[in-house]
Amino acid sequence: MRNYIKSLILILCVGFVSCESIVDGINDSPNKLDPETLEGRLFLTGALLANTVAQGGHLNRISAMYSGQLIGFTSLYSNIYGYSLSSAESIGAWSRIYVGTIPNVRKIVDVSNGDNLLSGIAKVVEAHAIGTAASLFGDVPYSQAVNPDIPDPAFDDQVSVLNAAIGLLDQGIADLNNSTSRSVTEDIHFGGNKDKWLGVANTLKARYYMHLKDYANAYAAAQNGISSSDGTMSYIPRGDANRAEGDKNLFWTILEGSRTGDIGTGDSYLMQLLDSGSGVYRGNAKTDETARFGYYTVDESGGAANDGIIEQFEPQPLVSFGENTLILAEAGARTAGFDTGLGHLNEHRAYLRAGGRLNASYIGETFMYEDYVAADFENGGMENADGIDATRALLREIVEERYVEGFGMYMPFDDARRLRKDDADLSVPFPLNVASATAHPERLPYSADEVNTNANAPAEPGIFAKTAVNQ
C-alpha cells in the first residue's frame, strides 16, 4: 500500500511541475507567521502560562485533597476526594506540559542564536515542567518526547527523568551565568532578571534532590536558591477587576464558575493545624497561627469571602523562597546537624514574622513566630512532649511547617509520599479521606489521551502504586 501511494504521488508531482511557475506564491499570505523566523522571546509567554496551569491548576487541587489540605464537597471534586480518579482528569495538565510548555521552550533554544538569557530561562522552565511530570506520574516520556519522528515515545523511568531535569537545570544555570539581565516583557515572572531565574533553578535542583532523598546535594543546591521573598516564582494575575472572566487566580476562577460549592478547605487537616480551637493546633507559646488560618481559608461558595490565598488577584507561588528556606532546614538538619537545621528554621520564622505570604486583608491579624531554641526540642520541650530524639523532633517541626507553607504547591503531596516509608514518624498524620480506604494515593494517573494513542504507554498502575523514588 505504501509503494502504491508513493508511485501515485510521484506521477501527480510530475504532472504539476509544468504548472508550478504559474501559481507560484499565489497562496502565500503576507501576514503569515513563519515559526522558523520568529524571535525566541515570542514563544516564552505561552510556555510560561502553560507551565503555570500545570503547576497550579486542576491536578494541584487534587494533590491538595490527597494530602489533607482541601475537601471535595460535591460533584466532580467529591468523587475525586473519595479516590475515584479518572485518567481523563490528567489530560489538561499533560497537554500543558507536553504540548504547551516543552515544544515552545525548545523552540526558544533552537532560535535563540546564542542568547544565553532566553535559552537559560527556557531550560529552567522545561526542567520545571518535566520534573513535575515525573514526580506526579512516575515513569513518563522524555528522552523521545516531543519528537515528530517518534509518534509513540517510550516512557523513561522516574529516577532517570529527575536526573535529566537536574542536568538540564545545570545547563540552564550555565547559560544564565553567561548572560546579562535585560527587559524581557514576555517573561511574566521576572521580566528578564537573570539572578531571580538562577535562584529558581537552584531551588528546583534542591527540590528534585529532595524527591531523590539525596539530602546532601539538596542542601548544597538550596544554598544558591531563592534568597528573598521577591525571588519567589509566582503566577501574578493581571486581569480586570470589573470583568468576571480573564486573568485571575486559577482557584478563584473555578469557584466563580462551574465549580461553585465543589471544593474548599472546610475542616481539612491543614485548617485544624491552624485552628486554635482544634485538638491538633500547631500553635504554642512562640507561635500564633490566627492570621494564617484566615488567609488560608478557601470558601467553597466563592465570592468576596475569598479575600485570602485565592483572592482574585492573589499571586500563586510555583517555586518559593519559603520552600527554599525549608529545604535548607530539613536537608541541613539531616546532613549538617541540629544547629544548622534550627538556624534555617528560624530564618523561615523570621520571614513569617515579617508577614510571609499574608496579603493586605490579613497582615493586620494576629500572628507570632518567635525563634526556637535548642531546649524547645529536648525531651519535654514545647516541641518534644513525647520525648523523641531532639533532631527528629526538629525535623518533625520542619516537615509540618513545609506542609503549611506548601499549600498551593505540590510540596505537601510530595513530602507525604517521600516520608511514608522511612520517615513515617516525621510525616504529617492527615487522615484518609474515606473510611473504606486502606492507603493514601501515591501518584496521579496518566492522561487518557496518552494511554489511548501511545503504543508504548504502560498499563495504568493506579493511584495507589508507589513510584520508584518512594518504594
MIKEPA-506406 format. One record per residue (C-alpha): y, z, x; residue number from 1. Coordinates in nm, 3 decimals, decimal comma, padded with zeros to 5 digits. Example, Ala and Ser with C-alpha at 12.3 -4.5 7.8 and 13.67 -1.06 7.14 Angstrom:
% residues 2
R    north       up     east  num
R  -00,450   00,780   01,230    1
R  -00,106   00,714   01,367    2
This chain:
% residues 471
R    north       up     east  num
R   00,000   00,000   00,000    1
R   00,246   00,084   00,278    2
R   00,180  -00,251   00,462    3
R   00,236  -00,441   00,137    4
R   00,567  -00,272   00,077    5
R   00,678  -00,334   00,435    6
R   00,600  -00,707   00,405    7
R   00,789  -00,733   00,078    8
R   01,090  -00,558   00,224    9
R   01,083  -00,790   00,527   10
R   01,082  -01,101   00,303   11
R   01,370  -00,968   00,095   12
R   01,570  -00,884   00,406   13
R   01,527  -01,236   00,549   14
R   01,635  -01,386   00,217   15
R   01,953  -01,183   00,210   16
R   02,060  -01,243   00,572   17
R   02,241  -01,567   00,490   18
R   02,450  -01,395   00,221   19
R   02,536  -01,087   00,420   20
R   02,865  -01,208   00,564   21
R   02,996  -01,300   00,218   22
R   02,965  -00,947   00,076   23
R   03,008  -00,751   00,396   24
R   03,212  -00,439   00,327   25
R   03,252  -00,506  -00,045   26
R   03,114  -00,162  -00,139   27
R   03,293   00,034   00,133   28
R   03,531   00,284  -00,021   29
R   03,848   00,362   00,175   30
R   03,816   00,722   00,050   31
R   03,452   00,767   00,153   32
R   03,390   01,057   00,392   33
R   03,152   00,993   00,678   34
R   02,989   01,326   00,780   35
R   02,950   01,194   01,132   36
R   03,325   01,163   01,179   37
R   03,435   01,489   01,016   38
R   03,562   01,780   01,223   39
R   03,317   02,068   01,258   40
R   03,557   02,319   01,104   41
R   03,535   02,134   00,771   42
R   03,172   02,239   00,733   43
R   03,250   02,605   00,800   44
R   03,384   02,745   00,474   45
R   03,092   02,611   00,270   46
R   02,842   02,758   00,514   47
R   03,015   03,097   00,512   48
R   03,025   03,108   00,132   49
R   02,658   03,010   00,104   50
R   02,565   03,281   00,354   51
R   02,779   03,532   00,164   52
R   02,586   03,473  -00,158   53
R   02,253   03,501   00,026   54
R   02,362   03,832   00,177   55
R   02,543   03,992  -00,117   56
R   02,412   03,826  -00,431   57
R   02,108   03,847  -00,660   58
R   01,845   03,941  -00,400   59
R   02,071   04,210  -00,262   60
R   02,090   04,371  -00,604   61
R   01,712   04,352  -00,635   62
R   01,671   04,518  -00,294   63
R   01,903   04,796  -00,413   64
R   01,685   04,854  -00,719   65
R   01,383   04,872  -00,489   66
R   01,550   05,128  -00,264   67
R   01,661   05,374  -00,531   68
R   02,026   05,271  -00,544   69
R   02,058   05,069  -00,865   70
R   01,882   05,078  -01,201   71
R   01,793   04,777  -01,415   72
R   01,861   04,878  -01,774   73
R   01,790   04,573  -01,991   74
R   01,682   04,207  -01,995   75
R   01,600   04,039  -01,664   76
R   01,702   04,330  -01,444   77
R   01,494   04,573  -01,649   78
R   01,183   04,365  -01,583   79
R   01,261   04,333  -01,214   80
R   01,330   04,707  -01,192   81
R   00,974   04,761  -01,320   82
R   00,845   04,549  -01,028   83
R   00,787   04,236  -01,238   84
R   00,950   03,994  -00,999   85
R   00,902   03,619  -01,023   86
R   00,934   03,379  -00,731   87
R   01,198   03,199  -00,939   88
R   01,438   03,483  -00,852   89
R   01,439   03,376  -00,487   90
R   01,528   03,012  -00,547   91
R   01,903   03,066  -00,526   92
R   01,909   03,271  -00,205   93
R   01,650   03,046  -00,037   94
R   01,866   02,744  -00,116   95
R   02,179   02,919   00,013   96
R   02,003   02,978   00,346   97
R   01,814   02,651   00,394   98
R   02,049   02,409   00,218   99
R   02,392   02,573   00,211  100
R   02,404   02,753   00,545  101
R   02,174   02,626   00,819  102
R   02,234   02,247   00,782  103
R   02,611   02,299   00,773  104
R   02,630   02,523   01,079  105
R   02,401   02,291   01,272  106
R   02,633   02,003   01,185  107
R   02,919   02,210   01,327  108
R   02,732   02,247   01,656  109
R   02,641   01,876   01,659  110
R   03,001   01,759   01,623  111
R   03,181   02,045   01,800  112
R   03,220   01,841   02,122  113
R   03,245   02,142   02,348  114
R   03,443   02,355   02,103  115
R   03,282   02,684   02,201  116
R   03,462   02,884   01,935  117
R   03,321   02,681   01,647  118
R   02,974   02,644   01,799  119
R   02,964   03,018   01,872  120
R   03,058   03,109   01,516  121
R   02,805   02,859   01,380  122
R   02,521   03,007   01,585  123
R   02,605   03,362   01,476  124
R   02,606   03,256   01,110  125
R   02,273   03,074   01,142  126
R   02,119   03,380   01,307  127
R   02,254   03,598   01,027  128
R   02,101   03,373   00,762  129
R   01,758   03,321   00,917  130
R   01,726   03,682   01,033  131
R   01,787   03,796   00,677  132
R   01,527   03,548   00,550  133
R   01,266   03,680   00,793  134
R   01,346   04,040   00,703  135
R   01,321   03,983   00,328  136
R   01,031   03,739   00,304  137
R   00,824   03,785   00,622  138
R   00,696   03,459   00,771  139
R   00,943   03,177   00,699  140
R   01,008   02,818   00,808  141
R   01,234   02,798   01,111  142
R   01,119   02,602   01,416  143
R   01,055   02,297   01,194  144
R   01,305   02,379   00,920  145
R   01,593   02,154   00,810  146
R   01,440   01,856   00,986  147
R   01,440   01,533   00,781  148
R   01,138   01,412   00,978  149
R   00,932   01,717   00,874  150
R   00,926   01,740   00,494  151
R   00,669   02,021   00,500  152
R   00,780   02,264   00,773  153
R   00,536   02,525   00,898  154
R   00,603   02,892   00,833  155
R   00,667   03,080   01,158  156
R   00,560   03,441   01,196  157
R   00,824   03,702   01,119  158
R   00,844   03,850   01,468  159
R   00,900   03,512   01,634  160
R   01,176   03,428   01,386  161
R   01,355   03,757   01,450  162
R   01,326   03,698   01,824  163
R   01,456   03,344   01,777  164
R   01,752   03,483   01,582  165
R   01,825   03,722   01,869  166
R   01,804   03,432   02,115  167
R   02,043   03,228   01,901  168
R   02,284   03,521   01,893  169
R   02,274   03,529   02,273  170
R   02,371   03,160   02,274  171
R   02,649   03,229   02,026  172
R   02,775   03,518   02,237  173
R   02,781   03,297   02,546  174
R   02,978   03,029   02,359  175
R   03,224   03,282   02,221  176
R   03,274   03,438   02,564  177
R   03,369   03,092   02,689  178
R   03,614   03,031   02,407  179
R   03,966   03,131   02,310  180
R   04,072   03,268   01,973  181
R   04,285   03,038   01,762  182
R   04,376   02,994   01,398  183
R   04,081   02,853   01,200  184
R   04,175   02,866   00,833  185
R   03,823   02,760   00,732  186
R   03,689   03,086   00,882  187
R   03,714   03,306   00,571  188
R   03,603   03,617   00,758  189
R   03,813   03,636   01,074  190
R   04,038   03,331   01,085  191
R   03,908   03,225   01,427  192
R   03,920   03,564   01,605  193
R   03,650   03,535   01,870  194
R   03,644   03,907   01,954  195
R   03,554   04,000   01,596  196
R   03,278   03,741   01,591  197
R   03,147   03,883   01,919  198
R   03,130   04,227   01,759  199
R   02,938   04,088   01,462  200
R   02,698   03,900   01,689  201
R   02,611   04,214   01,884  202
R   02,574   04,426   01,571  203
R   02,337   04,165   01,429  204
R   02,137   04,176   01,752  205
R   02,116   04,551   01,717  206
R   02,011   04,515   01,351  207
R   01,724   04,283   01,438  208
R   01,611   04,507   01,724  209
R   01,605   04,790   01,470  210
R   01,379   04,577   01,249  211
R   01,150   04,532   01,551  212
R   01,167   04,905   01,627  213
R   01,299   04,822   01,974  214
R   01,545   05,110   01,977  215
R   01,648   05,083   02,343  216
R   01,768   04,726   02,301  217
R   01,922   04,811   01,964  218
R   02,130   05,082   02,129  219
R   02,234   04,851   02,414  220
R   02,342   04,574   02,174  221
R   02,531   04,811   01,942  222
R   02,740   04,934   02,235  223
R   02,902   04,589   02,227  224
R   02,902   04,570   01,848  225
R   03,174   04,612   01,587  226
R   03,411   04,870   01,730  227
R   03,651   04,938   01,441  228
R   03,665   04,908   01,066  229
R   03,881   04,596   01,080  230
R   03,596   04,424   01,264  231
R   03,367   04,452   00,961  232
R   03,249   04,112   00,840  233
R   03,322   04,111   00,467  234
R   03,345   03,871   00,180  235
R   03,702   03,919   00,058  236
R   03,763   03,778  -00,291  237
R   04,087   03,584  -00,318  238
R   04,088   03,479  -00,684  239
R   04,341   03,503  -00,964  240
R   04,361   03,837  -01,146  241
R   04,471   03,659  -01,463  242
R   04,157   03,449  -01,485  243
R   03,811   03,590  -01,558  244
R   03,637   03,317  -01,361  245
R   03,693   03,229  -00,998  246
R   03,678   03,405  -00,666  247
R   03,584   03,767  -00,742  248
R   03,348   04,038  -00,619  249
R   02,998   03,899  -00,681  250
R   02,868   04,211  -00,859  251
R   03,181   04,243  -01,074  252
R   03,139   03,879  -01,176  253
R   02,790   03,916  -01,320  254
R   02,881   04,227  -01,520  255
R   03,180   04,043  -01,665  256
R   02,950   03,756  -01,762  257
R   02,597   03,724  -01,893  258
R   02,463   04,044  -01,734  259
R   02,688   04,299  -01,901  260
R   02,483   04,613  -01,959  261
R   02,188   04,498  -01,749  262
R   02,230   04,676  -01,414  263
R   02,429   04,964  -01,266  264
R   02,400   05,284  -01,067  265
R   02,325   05,516  -01,358  266
R   02,140   05,824  -01,238  267
R   01,984   05,647  -00,939  268
R   01,866   05,847  -00,640  269
R   02,173   05,736  -00,446  270
R   02,403   05,879  -00,710  271
R   02,204   06,202  -00,722  272
R   02,257   06,239  -00,347  273
R   02,632   06,210  -00,407  274
R   02,647   06,425  -00,721  275
R   02,735   06,788  -00,654  276
R   02,559   06,886  -00,977  277
R   02,220   06,739  -00,885  278
R   01,928   06,911  -00,719  279
R   01,931   06,676  -00,419  280
R   02,306   06,671  -00,346  281
R   02,360   06,599   00,023  282
R   02,687   06,790   00,048  283
R   02,722   07,118   00,239  284
R   02,990   07,338   00,390  285
R   03,105   07,044   00,604  286
R   03,050   06,759   00,358  287
R   03,207   06,686   00,018  288
R   03,097   06,361  -00,147  289
R   03,318   06,373  -00,457  290
R   03,518   06,061  -00,370  291
R   03,219   05,852  -00,266  292
R   03,039   05,945  -00,588  293
R   03,324   05,795  -00,788  294
R   03,375   05,497  -00,559  295
R   03,005   05,402  -00,561  296
R   02,965   05,429  -00,938  297
R   02,880   05,093  -01,099  298
R   02,932   05,099  -01,476  299
R   02,682   04,854  -01,624  300
R   02,914   04,786  -01,919  301
R   03,164   04,615  -01,687  302
R   03,536   04,625  -01,748  303
R   03,815   04,829  -01,599  304
R   03,586   05,128  -01,534  305
R   03,460   04,942  -01,227  306
R   03,755   05,023  -01,005  307
R   03,550   05,122  -00,702  308
R   03,291   04,942  -00,493  309
R   03,266   04,644  -00,730  310
R   03,629   04,621  -00,841  311
R   03,703   04,252  -00,892  312
R   03,881   04,212  -00,558  313
R   03,688   04,473  -00,360  314
R   03,559   04,335  -00,027  315
R   03,181   04,320   00,016  316
R   03,067   04,421   00,367  317
R   02,799   04,197   00,517  318
R   02,788   04,335   00,873  319
R   02,989   04,653   00,913  320
R   03,146   04,900   01,150  321
R   02,961   05,179   00,966  322
R   02,629   05,006   01,028  323
R   02,706   04,974   01,397  324
R   02,802   05,340   01,447  325
R   02,486   05,448   01,267  326
R   02,268   05,219   01,477  327
R   02,425   05,385   01,779  328
R   02,349   05,724   01,625  329
R   01,985   05,659   01,534  330
R   01,888   05,442   01,831  331
R   02,086   05,670   02,063  332
R   01,910   05,983   01,938  333
R   01,571   05,813   01,977  334
R   01,631   05,682   02,329  335
R   01,907   05,885   02,495  336
R   01,855   06,216   02,320  337
R   02,000   06,461   02,072  338
R   02,351   06,492   02,217  339
R   02,402   06,115   02,222  340
R   02,288   06,077   01,863  341
R   02,504   06,367   01,745  342
R   02,810   06,226   01,920  343
R   02,773   05,890   01,744  344
R   02,706   06,055   01,409  345
R   03,032   06,244   01,447  346
R   03,209   05,919   01,533  347
R   03,089   05,790   01,199  348
R   03,204   06,106   01,023  349
R   03,548   06,060   01,180  350
R   03,554   05,714   01,020  351
R   03,464   05,874   00,686  352
R   03,738   06,137   00,732  353
R   03,986   05,854   00,769  354
R   03,876   05,716   00,432  355
R   03,579   05,500   00,530  356
R   03,518   05,237   00,264  357
R   03,722   05,411  -00,008  358
R   03,982   05,199  -00,185  359
R   04,316   05,292  -00,339  360
R   04,152   05,423  -00,656  361
R   03,950   05,687  -00,468  362
R   04,127   05,761  -00,142  363
R   04,315   06,039  -00,320  364
R   03,996   06,204  -00,447  365
R   03,833   06,498  -00,267  366
R   03,621   06,426   00,039  367
R   03,531   06,613   00,357  368
R   03,330   06,515   00,665  369
R   03,373   06,775   00,938  370
R   03,195   06,730   01,269  371
R   02,845   06,867   01,300  372
R   02,744   07,085   01,596  373
R   02,403   07,133   01,754  374
R   02,344   07,460   01,569  375
R   02,356   07,276   01,236  376
R   02,027   07,107   01,326  377
R   01,848   07,401   01,484  378
R   01,582   07,590   01,291  379
R   01,758   07,745   00,990  380
R   02,080   07,546   01,039  381
R   02,255   07,384   00,743  382
R   02,076   07,055   00,811  383
R   01,738   07,206   00,904  384
R   01,634   07,453   00,639  385
R   01,265   07,356   00,676  386
R   01,254   07,431   01,048  387
R   01,156   07,095   01,193  388
R   01,237   06,974   01,545  389
R   01,615   06,956   01,592  390
R   01,616   06,590   01,695  391
R   01,407   06,499   01,392  392
R   01,647   06,692   01,171  393
R   01,936   06,498   01,323  394
R   01,757   06,167   01,272  395
R   01,687   06,259   00,911  396
R   02,058   06,315   00,850  397
R   02,147   05,987   01,025  398
R   01,895   05,792   00,816  399
R   02,028   05,950   00,498  400
R   02,382   05,852   00,594  401
R   02,260   05,496   00,665  402
R   02,117   05,497   00,312  403
R   02,454   05,588   00,164  404
R   02,674   05,379   00,393  405
R   02,449   05,076   00,349  406
R   02,499   05,047  -00,026  407
R   02,581   04,681  -00,100  408
R   02,394   04,555   00,208  409
R   02,021   04,523   00,280  410
R   02,020   04,826   00,513  411
R   01,866   05,080   00,270  412
R   01,582   04,841   00,181  413
R   01,528   04,753   00,547  414
R   01,519   05,120   00,650  415
R   01,284   05,225   00,372  416
R   01,027   04,968   00,485  417
R   01,083   05,033   00,856  418
R   01,029   05,408   00,833  419
R   00,740   05,444   00,588  420
R   00,454   05,421   00,836  421
R   00,551   05,612   01,149  422
R   00,863   05,800   01,037  423
R   00,791   05,897   00,679  424
R   00,947   06,239   00,745  425
R   01,282   06,065   00,805  426
R   01,273   05,823   00,514  427
R   01,495   05,894   00,212  428
R   01,248   06,010  -00,059  429
R   01,366   05,799  -00,353  430
R   01,102   05,784  -00,628  431
R   00,906   05,490  -00,763  432
R   01,083   05,307  -01,043  433
R   00,795   05,332  -01,290  434
R   00,523   05,594  -01,327  435
R   00,243   05,337  -01,326  436
R   00,338   05,205  -00,980  437
R   00,137   05,309  -00,676  438
R   00,354   05,169  -00,396  439
R   00,708   05,064  -00,313  440
R   00,789   04,693  -00,267  441
R   00,770   04,573   00,094  442
R   00,918   04,224   00,065  443
R   01,067   03,973  -00,178  444
R   00,876   03,665  -00,299  445
R   00,908   03,318  -00,155  446
R   01,118   03,070  -00,350  447
R   00,917   02,898  -00,622  448
R   01,069   02,565  -00,516  449
R   00,946   02,607  -00,158  450
R   00,597   02,710  -00,263  451
R   00,569   02,419  -00,506  452
R   00,695   02,147  -00,271  453
R   00,591   02,251   00,081  454
R   00,226   02,175   00,156  455
R   00,240   02,423   00,445  456
R   00,363   02,714   00,235  457
R   00,121   03,007   00,239  458
R  -00,009   03,168  -00,076  459
R   00,246   03,414  -00,211  460
R   00,123   03,757  -00,093  461
R   00,320   03,956  -00,349  462
R   00,597   04,210  -00,316  463
R   00,369   04,497  -00,209  464
R   00,232   04,319   00,103  465
R   00,377   04,464   00,423  466
R   00,541   04,222   00,661  467
R   00,444   04,210   01,028  468
R   00,721   04,437   01,158  469
R   00,629   04,710   00,909  470
R   00,249   04,703   00,934  471
